[in-house]
Amino acid sequence: MRTIIKSLSILSSIFLTKPANADNHLGPQLDSGTNNNPTPTKIATAADAGQIEGVPQISLVAVLSFAIKLFFTVAALVALYHLVMGAFKWVSSGGDKEAIDEARNKIQAAVVGLVMIVAILSIAYTLEQFVFRQNICFGISCDIKIPGLLKQGAIKYN
């Protein structure tokens, strides 16, 4: 269990971090001092307020998107594992009819699982990219983005 938690924390730190100066899109600003060699200074942004130096700020959207991608990755790996184990069981059955049927059922379930995972990801990707044009995202090809159902001021009360 400790190994799983350690692996997840390492993966999340790899995929969910951003460089420290990622918010500084304008580049360093130059002080116009009296000397001929101006020194660069960092622009203070709103994102820097309340942030500890060197610790990246992780949003809930990024965590949820990572969790969805991790779920589908783990599901695909489990299905592949069952496929390989079913094939191994078939090869090592030694002609036993019950062992062959059990292995066939395991392989069939793994293939159905893989087909379902591919179908779900294909449908979600198609909806995100082509139907909703990334205005609504489920966390597959882009970060989760679901706009509010009611816009402010859309309903008038008499």
BELSUL-V960825 format. One record per residue. N is the residue number from 1. RES is the residue in three letters. D_FIRST is the distance of its C-alpha to the first C-alpha in Angstrom with 2 decimals. Layout:
# BELSUL-V960825
{{N & RES & D_FIRST} {N & RES & D_FIRST}}
This chain:
# BELSUL-V960825
{{1 & MET & 0.00} {2 & ARG & 3.81} {3 & THR & 5.35} {4 & ILE & 5.17} {5 & ILE & 6.33} {6 & LYS & 8.58} {7 & SER & 9.87} {8 & LEU & 10.71} {9 & SER & 12.41} {10 & ILE & 14.30} {11 & LEU & 15.39} {12 & SER & 16.52} {13 & SER & 18.41} {14 & ILE & 20.07} {15 & PHE & 21.16} {16 & LEU & 21.94} {17 & THR & 23.93} {18 & LYS & 27.66} {19 & PRO & 30.17} {20 & ALA & 31.54} {21 & ASN & 35.02} {22 & ALA & 34.11} {23 & ASP & 36.01} {24 & ASN & 39.13} {25 & HIS & 40.89} {26 & LEU & 44.29} {27 & GLY & 43.58} {28 & PRO & 44.81} {29 & GLN & 47.95} {30 & LEU & 50.77} {31 & ASP & 52.51} {32 & SER & 56.25} {33 & GLY & 57.22} {34 & THR & 60.40} {35 & ASN & 59.14} {36 & ASN & 59.31} {37 & ASN & 55.62} {38 & PRO & 53.63} {39 & THR & 50.04} {40 & PRO & 47.20} {41 & THR & 45.36} {42 & LYS & 42.33} {43 & ILE & 43.08} {44 & ALA & 41.40} {45 & THR & 39.84} {46 & ALA & 38.67} {47 & ALA & 35.06} {48 & ASP & 35.39} {49 & ALA & 36.24} {50 & GLY & 33.48} {51 & GLN & 31.15} {52 & ILE & 29.93} {53 & GLU & 31.11} {54 & GLY & 28.58} {55 & VAL & 25.89} {56 & PRO & 25.88} {57 & GLN & 26.43} {58 & ILE & 24.09} {59 & SER & 25.60} {60 & LEU & 24.17} {61 & VAL & 25.80} {62 & ALA & 23.97} {63 & VAL & 20.54} {64 & LEU & 21.54} {65 & SER & 23.02} {66 & PHE & 19.94} {67 & ALA & 17.83} {68 & ILE & 20.53} {69 & LYS & 20.67} {70 & LEU & 16.92} {71 & PHE & 17.19} {72 & PHE & 20.13} {73 & THR & 18.68} {74 & VAL & 15.62} {75 & ALA & 18.18} {76 & ALA & 20.50} {77 & LEU & 18.07} {78 & VAL & 17.17} {79 & ALA & 20.94} {80 & LEU & 21.76} {81 & TYR & 19.40} {82 & HIS & 21.18} {83 & LEU & 24.47} {84 & VAL & 24.02} {85 & MET & 22.87} {86 & GLY & 25.89} {87 & ALA & 28.16} {88 & PHE & 27.01} {89 & LYS & 27.61} {90 & TRP & 31.01} {91 & VAL & 32.03} {92 & SER & 31.08} {93 & SER & 32.68} {94 & GLY & 35.93} {95 & GLY & 38.15} {96 & ASP & 36.72} {97 & LYS & 37.54} {98 & GLU & 34.68} {99 & ALA & 32.04} {100 & ILE & 33.63} {101 & ASP & 33.66} {102 & GLU & 30.00} {103 & ALA & 29.15} {104 & ARG & 31.51} {105 & ASN & 29.93} {106 & LYS & 26.43} {107 & ILE & 27.93} {108 & GLN & 29.92} {109 & ALA & 27.00} {110 & ALA & 25.07} {111 & VAL & 28.24} {112 & VAL & 28.85} {113 & GLY & 25.36} {114 & LEU & 26.02} {115 & VAL & 29.48} {116 & MET & 28.28} {117 & ILE & 25.81} {118 & VAL & 28.66} {119 & ALA & 31.14} {120 & ILE & 29.15} {121 & LEU & 28.51} {122 & SER & 32.19} {123 & ILE & 33.51} {124 & ALA & 31.46} {125 & TYR & 32.50} {126 & THR & 36.10} {127 & LEU & 36.18} {128 & GLU & 34.81} {129 & GLN & 37.06} {130 & PHE & 40.25} {131 & VAL & 40.66} {132 & PHE & 39.36} {133 & ARG & 39.94} {134 & GLN & 36.80} {135 & ASN & 38.20} {136 & ILE & 35.40} {137 & CYS & 32.04} {138 & PHE & 28.95} {139 & GLY & 26.56} {140 & ILE & 27.03} {141 & SER & 29.69} {142 & CYS & 30.04} {143 & ASP & 28.41} {144 & ILE & 28.62} {145 & LYS & 32.21} {146 & ILE & 33.87} {147 & PRO & 37.19} {148 & GLY & 38.52} {149 & LEU & 40.48} {150 & LEU & 43.33} {151 & LYS & 44.88} {152 & GLN & 46.38} {153 & GLY & 50.02} {154 & ALA & 49.88} {155 & ILE & 50.84} {156 & LYS & 54.17} {157 & TYR & 54.95} {158 & ASN & 58.61}}
